[in-house]
């Protein structure tokens, strides 16, 4: 891009302008998502501009795919972290409850109103 082609950033702005009627036709709840797609594409503008593609729409699609792939990886990493945290918390809970168990069985009922146990 550059002298023979418009810059990727210029082409992206033109594509966004061409798709404005679709944005206006979207429900308000989806308009922010539409805007975020172009924001994500702009995040890869340096790389897309360096590639100098003859068709900037292909660079836009690849930029969006890359942004989605990065988001999926981030979410998977977060999910793995939460699962590890949950598993270590579960094993600590088991150890704590096993240590508190004295081995004696109590056939008791607890009166929730008075807080008194009856055997």
C-alpha positions in Angstrom: 0.0 0.0 0.0 1.1 3.6 -0.1 1.8 5.1 -3.5 0.1 2.5 -5.7 -2.5 1.4 -3.2 -4.3 3.4 -0.6 -2.9 2.8 2.9 -4.6 0.0 4.8 -5.9 2.5 7.4 -7.5 4.5 4.6 -9.0 1.4 3.0 -10.3 0.3 6.4 -11.9 3.7 7.0 -13.5 3.5 3.5 -14.8 0.0 4.2 -16.3 1.1 7.5 -18.0 4.0 5.8 -19.4 1.6 3.1 -20.9 -0.6 5.8 -22.4 2.3 7.9 -25.9 1.6 6.5 -25.7 -1.9 7.9 -24.5 -0.6 11.2 -27.5 1.8 11.3 -29.9 -1.1 10.5 -28.6 -3.2 13.4 -30.3 -3.2 16.7 -28.7 -0.8 19.2 -27.3 -3.7 21.2 -25.3 -4.9 18.2 -24.0 -1.6 17.0 -21.2 -1.6 19.6 -20.2 -5.1 18.5 -20.0 -3.8 14.9 -17.8 -0.9 16.0 -15.6 -3.2 18.0 -14.9 -5.3 14.9 -13.4 -2.4 13.1 -11.5 -1.4 16.3 -10.0 -4.8 16.4 -9.0 -4.6 12.7 -7.3 -1.3 13.4 -5.3 -3.0 16.1 -3.6 -5.0 13.4 -3.2 -2.2 10.9 0.6 -2.0 11.1 0.9 -5.7 10.1 -1.8 -5.5 7.5 -0.3 -2.4 6.0 3.2 -4.0 5.9 1.7 -7.0 4.0 0.4 -4.5 1.4 -2.5 -6.7 0.2 -4.1 -5.8 -3.1 -7.5 -6.5 -1.5 -7.8 -4.7 1.9 -11.0 -6.6 2.6 -9.0 -9.9 2.9 -6.6 -8.1 5.3 -9.7 -7.0 7.3 -11.0 -10.5 7.5 -7.7 -11.9 8.5 -7.2 -9.2 11.1 -10.7 -10.1 12.6 -9.9 -13.8 12.6 -6.6 -13.1 14.3 -8.3 -10.9 16.9 -10.9 -13.6 17.6 -8.2 -16.3 17.8 -6.3 -14.2 20.3 -9.5 -13.7 22.4 -10.2 -17.5 22.3 -6.7 -18.2 23.5 -7.1 -15.6 26.3 -10.4 -17.1 27.4 -9.0 -20.6 27.3 -6.0 -19.5 29.4 -8.4 -17.9 31.9 -10.6 -21.0 32.0 -7.6 -23.2 32.6 -6.5 -20.9 35.4 -9.9 -21.0 37.0 -10.1 -24.8 36.7 -6.7 -25.2 38.4 -7.8 -22.8 41.1 -11.0 -24.7 41.6 -9.2 -28.1 41.7 -6.7 -26.9 44.3 -9.5 -25.3 46.3 -11.4 -28.6 46.2 -8.4 -30.7 47.4 -7.8 -28.2 50.2 -11.4 -28.4 51.3 -11.2 -32.2 51.4 -8.1 -32.2 53.5 -9.6 -29.6 55.9 -12.8 -31.6 56.4 -10.9 -34.9 56.8 -8.7 -33.3 59.5 -11.7 -32.0 61.4 -13.4 -35.5 61.4 -12.7 -37.2 64.7 -14.1 -40.5 63.6 -17.0 -40.4 66.1 -20.5 -40.7 64.7 -23.2 -38.6 66.1 -26.8 -39.4 65.5 -28.1 -35.9 66.3 -30.7 -33.6 64.9 -30.2 -29.8 65.1 -33.1 -27.5 65.9 -32.6 -24.6 63.5 -34.9 -22.3 65.6 -33.2 -22.7 68.9 -29.7 -23.7 67.7 -29.8 -26.6 70.2 -28.9 -30.1 69.2 -30.9 -33.1 70.5 -29.6 -36.6 70.6 
